[in-house]
């Protein structure tokens, strides 16, 4: 059975994201796992050169797990719809949440946008969405507070026209079929393309998509700021979900290249699905 990992810091944004995860899980027949991290204080011995160790954190773990249990019950009680309520479990670990997810293998990770006021949120999520995007081995859904809890009927996939995006689009096809969604493949360029080049890009992309989804379309829009151009297009066309292919980069690569996926999080009004590429 598919597993959806919901990262929470118990903020309103995180709870809202958890509710969306429940709706997704019910549709794709997945289970939900609530997950968080908590601070484990380090003790530094007075002897120089001795490694620090962690104090006993059993009480912190007990309190955190109690909050997770309460959240799980609240999600069950608030679940609405004609679908069966998904199975919910929960767990926690000491340390940084984005580091702790390494080694996990869920089908999807869901989290809310970072909190601007919560120090707890800052600790748990590190650099928040960006850190999780870099550590996750599966797609990550970032849910803005106030996003409509609705079916994903219209999905836009922002593409850089790279062959490495094929697996990302295959996942998106699988994801979209659960809602019988239409998928628009969107490319942003900074100047008007001649018709022959536009046609060539469309043919190129038809060759790397699976072809099994009957509702994939392709369009090209103009804009010098890619994230803003995508956001403007999404707002004008009423899409329910934005998908972005995210390539993990080396440290030097991060300095030299701008991640559109990370930029999109600054403009998000609808959920953003970050799809990992090689």
C-alpha positions as CSV (number, residue, x, y, z in Angstrom):
1,X,0.0,0.0,0.0
2,X,1.2,3.5,-0.8
3,X,2.4,5.6,2.2
4,X,2.0,9.4,2.5
5,X,4.4,10.9,5.0
6,X,3.1,14.1,6.5
7,X,5.7,16.4,8.2
8,X,4.2,18.4,11.0
9,X,5.3,21.1,13.5
10,X,1.7,21.3,14.9
11,X,1.2,24.8,13.3
12,X,-2.0,25.7,11.5
13,X,-0.3,25.4,8.2
14,X,0.9,21.9,9.0
15,X,-2.5,20.8,10.1
16,X,-4.0,22.2,6.9
17,X,-1.5,20.2,4.9
18,X,-2.3,17.1,6.9
19,X,-6.0,17.5,6.0
20,X,-5.1,17.7,2.3
21,X,-2.9,14.6,2.7
22,X,-6.0,12.8,4.1
23,X,-8.0,13.7,1.1
24,X,-5.2,12.5,-1.3
25,X,-4.7,9.3,0.7
26,X,-8.5,8.5,0.5
27,X,-8.4,9.0,-3.3
28,X,-5.3,7.0,-4.1
29,X,-5.9,4.4,-1.3
30,X,-2.8,5.2,0.7
31,X,-2.1,5.2,4.4
32,X,-0.9,8.4,6.3
33,X,2.0,8.6,8.6
34,X,2.4,11.8,10.7
35,X,6.0,12.5,11.5
36,X,7.9,15.2,13.4
37,X,11.2,15.8,15.1
38,X,12.0,17.3,18.5
39,X,14.9,19.0,20.1
40,X,17.4,16.7,21.9
41,X,19.7,18.8,24.0
42,X,23.5,18.1,23.7
43,X,25.7,17.9,26.8
44,X,29.3,18.9,26.4
45,X,31.6,17.3,29.0
46,X,34.2,19.5,30.5
47,X,37.1,17.3,29.3
48,X,38.5,18.7,26.1
49,X,38.3,16.5,23.1
50,X,35.4,14.4,24.3
51,X,32.4,14.1,22.0
52,X,29.1,15.6,23.2
53,X,26.3,13.2,24.0
54,X,22.5,13.7,24.2
55,X,20.5,14.0,27.4
56,X,17.7,11.6,28.0
57,X,14.8,12.8,25.9
58,X,12.1,10.3,26.9
59,X,9.8,13.0,28.4
60,X,10.1,15.2,25.2
61,X,9.3,12.2,23.1
62,X,6.3,11.3,25.3
63,X,4.9,14.8,25.0
64,X,5.5,15.0,21.2
65,X,3.9,11.6,20.7
66,X,0.9,12.7,22.7
67,X,0.4,15.7,20.4
68,X,0.8,13.4,17.4
69,X,-1.9,11.2,18.8
70,X,-4.2,14.1,19.3
71,X,-3.6,15.3,15.8
72,X,-4.3,11.9,14.4
73,X,-7.7,11.7,16.3
74,X,-8.6,15.3,15.1
75,X,-7.9,14.3,11.5
76,X,-10.0,11.2,11.8
77,X,-12.9,13.2,13.4
78,X,-12.7,16.0,10.8
79,X,-12.4,13.7,7.7
80,X,-15.3,14.3,5.4
81,X,-16.4,12.8,2.2
82,X,-17.8,9.6,0.8
83,X,-14.4,7.8,0.8
84,X,-13.2,5.6,3.6
85,X,-11.0,7.4,6.2
86,X,-7.3,6.4,5.6
87,X,-5.4,4.6,8.2
88,X,-3.2,6.9,10.3
89,X,0.0,6.2,12.2
90,X,2.6,8.5,13.7
91,X,6.2,8.6,14.8
92,X,8.9,11.1,16.0
93,X,12.7,11.3,16.3
94,X,15.1,13.7,18.0
95,X,17.1,16.0,15.7
96,X,16.4,17.9,12.5
97,X,13.4,16.7,10.6
98,X,14.8,17.2,7.1
99,X,17.9,15.0,8.0
100,X,15.7,12.3,9.6
101,X,13.7,11.7,6.4
102,X,16.7,10.3,4.7
103,X,16.3,6.6,4.3
104,X,12.5,6.7,4.3
105,X,10.7,5.6,1.2
106,X,7.2,7.0,1.1
107,X,5.2,7.4,-2.1
108,X,4.7,11.1,-1.3
109,X,5.7,13.7,1.3
110,X,3.3,16.4,2.3
111,X,4.1,19.5,4.3
112,X,2.9,23.0,4.8
113,X,4.7,26.2,3.9
114,X,7.2,27.3,6.5
115,X,6.0,29.4,9.5
116,X,7.4,32.9,9.6
117,X,6.8,33.3,13.3
118,X,7.4,29.9,14.9
119,X,10.8,29.2,16.2
120,X,9.8,25.6,16.7
121,X,8.9,25.4,13.0
122,X,12.3,26.8,12.1
123,X,14.1,24.2,14.1
124,X,12.1,21.3,12.9
125,X,12.2,22.1,9.2
126,X,15.7,23.6,9.1
127,X,15.5,25.7,5.9
128,X,12.0,24.3,5.6
129,X,10.8,23.3,2.2
130,X,14.2,23.7,0.5
131,X,15.9,21.3,3.0
132,X,13.2,18.7,2.6
133,X,13.3,19.0,-1.2
134,X,17.1,18.3,-1.2
135,X,16.8,15.3,1.2
136,X,13.7,13.6,-0.1
137,X,13.8,10.6,-2.5
138,X,10.2,11.0,-3.5
139,X,7.9,13.8,-4.6
140,X,7.1,16.5,-2.1
141,X,3.8,18.4,-2.0
142,X,4.0,21.9,-0.4
143,X,0.6,23.1,0.7
144,X,0.0,26.8,1.3
145,X,-2.3,27.7,4.1
146,X,-5.8,28.4,2.8
147,X,-5.4,26.3,-0.4
148,X,-8.7,24.9,-1.4
149,X,-9.3,21.3,-0.3
150,X,-10.5,20.1,-3.7
151,X,-9.9,17.4,-6.3
152,X,-7.0,18.0,-8.6
153,X,-8.8,18.4,-11.9
154,X,-6.4,20.7,-13.6
155,X,-2.6,20.2,-13.2
156,X,0.1,22.3,-14.8
157,X,3.6,20.8,-15.2
158,X,6.3,23.4,-15.6
159,X,9.0,22.0,-17.8
160,X,12.6,22.8,-18.8
161,X,12.2,20.4,-21.7
162,X,14.8,18.0,-20.3
163,X,14.8,14.2,-20.9
164,X,15.4,13.7,-17.2
165,X,11.9,14.9,-16.6
166,X,10.3,11.8,-18.1
167,X,10.0,9.9,-14.8
168,X,8.6,13.1,-13.2
169,X,5.9,13.2,-15.8
170,X,5.2,9.5,-15.4
171,X,4.6,10.0,-11.7
172,X,2.3,13.0,-12.5
173,X,0.3,10.9,-14.9
174,X,-0.2,8.3,-12.2
175,X,-1.1,11.0,-9.7
176,X,-3.5,12.7,-12.1
177,X,-5.4,9.6,-13.1
178,X,-6.8,9.3,-9.6
179,X,-8.8,12.5,-10.3
180,X,-9.1,12.1,-14.0
181,X,-7.1,15.3,-14.3
182,X,-6.1,17.2,-17.3
183,X,-2.3,18.0,-17.5
184,X,-0.9,21.0,-19.1
185,X,2.8,20.9,-19.9
186,X,4.1,24.5,-19.6
187,X,7.3,25.9,-20.9
188,X,8.4,29.5,-20.2
189,X,10.6,31.4,-22.7
190,X,11.8,35.0,-22.6
191,X,10.8,35.8,-26.2
192,X,8.3,34.9,-28.9
193,X,9.1,31.6,-30.5
194,X,8.7,31.0,-34.3
195,X,6.0,28.5,-35.1
196,X,8.5,25.9,-36.4
197,X,10.4,26.0,-33.1
198,X,7.2,25.8,-31.0
199,X,6.1,22.8,-33.1
200,X,9.5,21.2,-32.7
201,X,9.3,21.5,-28.9
202,X,5.9,20.0,-28.8
203,X,7.0,17.0,-30.9
204,X,10.1,16.6,-28.7
205,X,7.9,16.5,-25.6
206,X,5.5,14.0,-27.1
207,X,8.4,11.7,-27.6
208,X,9.4,11.7,-23.9
209,X,6.0,11.4,-22.3
210,X,4.4,8.0,-21.9
211,X,1.4,8.7,-24.2
212,X,-0.9,6.8,-21.9
213,X,-2.7,9.9,-20.5
214,X,-5.4,11.2,-22.9
215,X,-5.5,14.7,-21.5
216,X,-1.9,16.0,-21.8
217,X,-1.5,19.3,-23.6
218,X,1.5,21.6,-24.3
219,X,1.8,25.4,-24.2
220,X,4.5,28.0,-24.2
221,X,4.3,31.4,-22.4
222,X,6.7,34.4,-22.3
223,X,8.4,35.8,-19.3
224,X,11.8,36.9,-18.0
225,X,11.0,35.7,-14.4
226,X,10.0,32.0,-14.8
227,X,8.4,31.6,-11.3
228,X,6.3,34.8,-11.8
229,X,5.3,33.7,-15.3
230,X,4.2,30.3,-14.1
231,X,2.2,31.8,-11.2
232,X,0.5,34.3,-13.5
233,X,-0.5,31.5,-15.9
234,X,-1.8,29.3,-13.1
235,X,-3.9,32.2,-11.7
236,X,-5.4,33.1,-15.0
237,X,-6.3,29.5,-16.0
238,X,-7.5,28.2,-12.6
239,X,-5.2,25.3,-12.0
240,X,-5.5,23.2,-8.9
241,X,-1.9,22.1,-8.7
242,X,1.5,23.2,-9.9
243,X,4.1,20.5,-10.6
244,X,7.8,21.3,-10.9
245,X,10.7,19.0,-11.8
246,X,13.5,19.5,-9.2
247,X,17.1,18.4,-9.9
248,X,19.3,18.0,-6.9
249,X,22.5,19.9,-7.3
250,X,25.9,19.9,-5.8
251,X,26.9,22.7,-3.5
252,X,28.7,24.5,-6.3
253,X,25.7,23.9,-8.6
254,X,23.4,25.5,-6.1
255,X,25.6,28.6,-6.2
256,X,25.6,28.7,-10.0
257,X,22.0,27.8,-10.8
258,X,18.7,29.1,-9.6
259,X,16.1,26.5,-8.5
260,X,12.7,27.4,-10.0
261,X,11.1,24.9,-7.6
262,X,12.3,26.9,-4.6
263,X,11.4,30.2,-6.3
264,X,7.9,28.9,-6.9
265,X,7.4,28.5,-3.1
266,X,7.6,32.3,-2.7
267,X,4.6,32.8,-5.0
268,X,2.5,29.7,-4.2
269,X,-1.3,30.1,-3.9
270,X,-2.1,26.5,-4.9
271,X,-0.2,23.4,-3.8
272,X,3.2,22.9,-5.5
273,X,4.3,19.3,-6.2
274,X,8.1,19.0,-6.3
275,X,9.1,16.0,-8.5
276,X,12.6,14.7,-8.1
277,X,14.8,14.1,-11.1
278,X,18.3,12.5,-11.5
